[in-house]
Each structure stands twice: as structure tokens, then as C-alpha cells.
Amino acid sequence: MNPKGEEFGPTRLYEVVSRNIDSSAAGIRDRIEAALTKFCQGTPAADDITLVIVKRLAEASEVSMAANT
């Protein structure tokens, strides 16, 4: 929550992830943590924070098909 009592929420999380979708998993984590820190403005967390970030690599056939189009 921020000082106004607003939660970061899924919409803000989606926005951060979508702006950084091409980053590595660690890069996405860093951007989320930075956005949370900025949003909270020093307000202590009311609960723990857990992130699980999974990125899937394209199949070799998908990559070659995309390259041929």
C-alpha cells in the first residue's frame, strides 16, 4: 500500500510487466521491485512479497518459421 492506503494491485503489476516483457526474468523482477518501491513511498509492507517469474523460450520450429516469413 502507498501512504493513501491504495494497493499496488494487479493492474499496475500488469503494466510494469507488459512494458518490460522483453527483459530477462531478473530484469522484470527488478522493474517490479522498483515500481513497488516508488509506489509505496516508504510505507512498510503489510505482508511479505513473493514473485514467481517464468519465461518460456520459443520452440526451434517456431523461431525458424518466424524467420522464414
NORZI-V111286 format. One record per helix or strand of 2 or more residues. SS is the DSSP state (2 for helix, 1 for strand). FROM is the first residue (numbers start at 1). LEN is the number of residues. If there is no record, write none. Layout:
ss: (SS/SS)
from: (FROM/FROM)
len: (LEN/LEN)
This chain:
ss: (2/2/2)
from: (9/25/60)
len: (11/16/9)
